[in-house]
């Protein structure tokens, strides 16, 4: 009988290593997906701000011109324009963006913006 340990301990370090690696990979994948959600949120916020500003630049032409321009901007930024309306001289928009990957099945992130001469 040679060695210090019991023969029943053979290979247990491999099992623990595989378990630790699986846990680490699971955490890494979760962090990547949460990063995708943050990117989608920032994209929606930026698109809403820019669409509202672009619409405010065309508000003199009426709601159709202002919201048409806001729709062009959101289309180029690959987000969906959920609503657009003109209230006085202000343009109010609401947009949504769906995160990429499997986390996008849980829903979209939304953002609102308002722009006008004030």
Protein Blocks (a to p, Z undefined) as FASTA:
>chain_A
ZZjbdfklgoklmmmmmmmmmmmmmmmmmmmmmmmmmmmmmmmmmmmmmmmmmmmmmmmn
ojklmmmmmmmmmmmnopacfbdcdehjaccdddddddehjklmnoccdddddddfZZ
